[in-house]
């Protein structure tokens, strides 16, 4: 199984990039991960697509998404929502024809120095993913709050409870992806959410 990670921060020392490095350490057996490079994607302008076709960084991203078994977003929260650089990449990648998010299993993680742990970003991202007919895993939610206390000076995730949460999120995404590949109904990793109301 191959996962494509999309990190919603361009900072080299971003806590979300550190989270991606932790993901690389914790991959279940038989699972690989690569990071999509979204730094050189230009601001979205559909005139460019219509007149010149997709810019090469966008073509590359669309191909990576299409080829991956699952996509993992790891992103901070900016102004209560999705960072502009991440939303821009999604807007480009999701244009017709053959937008690659449709039917794609998706996981979401996020780290922040504040209390909320990117919960509002994740809610906004889920709305976008539902519109794109992606299939986000429901639980567990991986919300890394107070990130300054969770990583050491070298950028390694050292908080054991947070490591357990990241590992559980990865395992849930892998299980969700396998379940969908086996033709199960996309009711969520724990079954139809409506059954628990």
C-alpha positions as CSV (number, residue, x, y, z in Angstrom):
1,X,0.0,0.0,0.0
2,X,1.3,3.5,-0.9
3,X,0.2,6.7,0.9
4,X,0.7,10.2,-0.5
5,X,1.3,12.7,2.2
6,X,0.4,16.4,1.6
7,X,1.8,18.8,4.2
8,X,0.0,22.1,4.4
9,X,2.9,24.1,5.6
10,X,6.0,25.1,3.5
11,X,8.2,25.9,6.6
12,X,11.2,23.6,6.9
13,X,10.7,23.5,10.7
14,X,7.0,23.2,10.7
15,X,5.5,21.0,13.4
16,X,3.4,19.4,10.7
17,X,6.5,18.5,8.7
18,X,7.9,17.0,11.9
19,X,4.6,15.1,12.2
20,X,5.2,13.8,8.7
21,X,8.7,12.6,9.7
22,X,7.0,10.8,12.7
23,X,4.6,9.1,10.2
24,X,7.5,7.8,8.2
25,X,8.9,6.2,11.4
26,X,5.6,4.5,12.3
27,X,4.5,3.0,9.0
28,X,2.8,-0.4,9.4
29,X,4.4,-3.3,7.6
30,X,3.9,-3.2,3.8
31,X,3.1,0.5,3.7
32,X,5.1,3.2,2.0
33,X,4.7,7.0,2.0
34,X,6.0,9.8,-0.1
35,X,5.4,13.6,0.3
36,X,3.8,15.6,-2.5
37,X,5.7,18.9,-3.2
38,X,3.2,21.7,-3.4
39,X,5.6,24.6,-2.9
40,X,5.9,25.4,-6.6
41,X,2.2,25.2,-7.5
42,X,1.2,28.7,-8.8
43,X,-1.9,30.6,-7.6
44,X,-5.0,29.0,-9.0
45,X,-6.1,30.6,-12.3
46,X,-8.4,28.6,-14.5
47,X,-7.4,30.7,-17.6
48,X,-4.0,29.0,-17.4
49,X,-5.6,25.6,-17.4
50,X,-7.9,26.4,-20.3
51,X,-5.3,28.1,-22.4
52,X,-2.1,26.2,-21.6
53,X,-3.2,23.1,-19.7
54,X,-2.2,22.2,-16.2
55,X,1.2,23.6,-15.0
56,X,3.7,20.8,-14.6
57,X,3.7,20.9,-10.7
58,X,-0.1,20.4,-10.9
59,X,0.1,17.6,-13.4
60,X,2.6,15.9,-11.1
61,X,0.4,16.3,-8.0
62,X,-2.7,15.0,-9.9
63,X,-0.7,11.9,-11.1
64,X,0.6,11.3,-7.5
65,X,-2.9,11.5,-6.0
66,X,-4.3,9.2,-8.7
67,X,-1.5,6.6,-8.3
68,X,-1.7,6.5,-4.4
69,X,-3.8,4.1,-2.5
70,X,-4.6,6.8,0.0
71,X,-3.9,10.4,0.7
72,X,-2.8,11.7,4.2
73,X,-3.2,15.5,4.8
74,X,-1.0,16.8,7.6
75,X,-1.7,20.5,8.1
76,X,-1.7,23.5,10.4
77,X,-4.7,25.7,10.9
78,X,-4.5,29.3,9.6
79,X,-7.2,31.8,10.7
80,X,-9.6,29.0,11.8
81,X,-9.4,27.2,8.4
82,X,-7.3,25.5,5.7
83,X,-3.9,27.1,4.9
84,X,-4.0,29.0,1.6
85,X,-1.2,27.0,0.1
86,X,-3.0,23.7,0.8
87,X,-6.4,25.0,-0.5
88,X,-4.7,26.2,-3.6
89,X,-3.2,22.8,-4.3
90,X,-6.5,21.1,-3.7
91,X,-8.3,23.6,-6.0
92,X,-5.8,23.0,-8.8
93,X,-5.7,19.2,-8.4
94,X,-9.5,18.8,-8.3
95,X,-10.4,20.4,-11.6
96,X,-11.9,18.3,-14.4
97,X,-11.4,16.0,-16.1
98,X,-10.8,13.0,-14.0
99,X,-10.3,14.8,-10.7
100,X,-8.3,12.3,-8.6
101,X,-9.8,12.7,-5.2
102,X,-13.0,10.9,-6.1
103,X,-13.3,7.7,-4.2
104,X,-9.8,8.2,-2.6
105,X,-9.4,7.1,1.0
106,X,-8.1,10.1,3.0
107,X,-6.6,10.6,6.5
108,X,-6.1,13.9,8.3
109,X,-3.7,15.0,11.0
110,X,-2.7,18.4,12.2
111,X,-0.3,20.1,14.7
112,X,-0.5,23.5,16.3
113,X,1.0,25.4,19.2
114,X,-2.4,26.3,20.5
115,X,-5.2,24.5,22.4
116,X,-7.5,23.3,19.6
117,X,-5.1,21.1,17.7
118,X,-6.3,22.1,14.2
119,X,-9.9,21.0,14.8
120,X,-11.4,23.8,12.7
121,X,-9.0,23.2,9.8
122,X,-9.9,19.6,9.9
123,X,-13.6,20.3,9.8
124,X,-13.2,22.7,6.9
125,X,-11.0,20.2,5.0
126,X,-13.6,17.5,5.5
127,X,-16.3,19.7,4.0
128,X,-14.1,20.2,0.9
129,X,-13.3,16.5,0.7
130,X,-17.0,15.5,0.9
131,X,-17.7,17.8,-2.0
132,X,-14.9,16.1,-4.0
133,X,-16.3,12.7,-3.2
134,X,-13.2,11.7,-1.4
135,X,-13.6,9.2,1.5
136,X,-12.1,10.5,4.7
137,X,-11.6,8.1,7.6
138,X,-13.7,9.1,10.6
139,X,-11.7,8.2,13.6
140,X,-9.4,8.6,15.4
141,X,-9.0,12.3,15.0
142,X,-5.3,13.2,15.3
143,X,-5.2,16.7,16.8
144,X,-1.8,17.6,18.1
145,X,-2.2,20.6,20.5
146,X,0.6,22.4,22.3
147,X,3.1,21.1,19.7
148,X,6.0,22.9,21.3
149,X,5.8,20.4,24.2
150,X,5.5,17.3,22.0
151,X,8.7,17.6,19.9
152,X,12.3,17.8,20.9
153,X,14.9,20.3,19.7
154,X,15.8,18.0,16.8
155,X,12.2,17.9,15.6
156,X,11.4,14.4,16.8
157,X,8.0,13.6,18.2
158,X,8.8,12.4,21.7
159,X,5.4,12.6,23.5
160,X,4.3,9.0,23.9
161,X,0.6,9.8,24.0
162,X,0.9,11.8,20.8
163,X,3.0,9.1,19.1
164,X,0.2,6.6,20.0
165,X,-2.4,8.9,18.4
166,X,-0.4,9.3,15.2
167,X,0.2,5.5,15.1
168,X,-3.5,4.9,15.6
169,X,-4.4,7.4,12.9
170,X,-2.1,5.6,10.5
171,X,-3.4,2.2,11.3
172,X,-7.0,3.4,10.9
173,X,-6.2,4.9,7.5
174,X,-4.6,1.7,6.4
175,X,-7.5,-0.4,7.6
176,X,-10.0,2.0,5.9
177,X,-8.1,1.8,2.6
178,X,-8.1,-2.0,2.7
179,X,-11.7,-2.1,3.6
180,X,-12.6,0.1,0.6
181,X,-10.4,-1.9,-1.7
182,X,-12.3,-5.0,-0.6
183,X,-15.5,-3.4,-1.7
184,X,-17.0,-2.6,1.7
185,X,-19.6,0.2,2.0
186,X,-17.9,3.6,2.9
187,X,-19.7,4.1,6.2
188,X,-16.6,4.9,8.1
189,X,-13.8,2.8,9.7
190,X,-16.1,1.8,12.5
191,X,-19.2,1.3,10.4
192,X,-22.2,3.4,9.5
193,X,-22.1,6.6,11.7
194,X,-25.9,6.6,11.6
195,X,-26.0,3.3,13.5
196,X,-24.5,5.0,16.6
197,X,-27.0,7.9,16.8
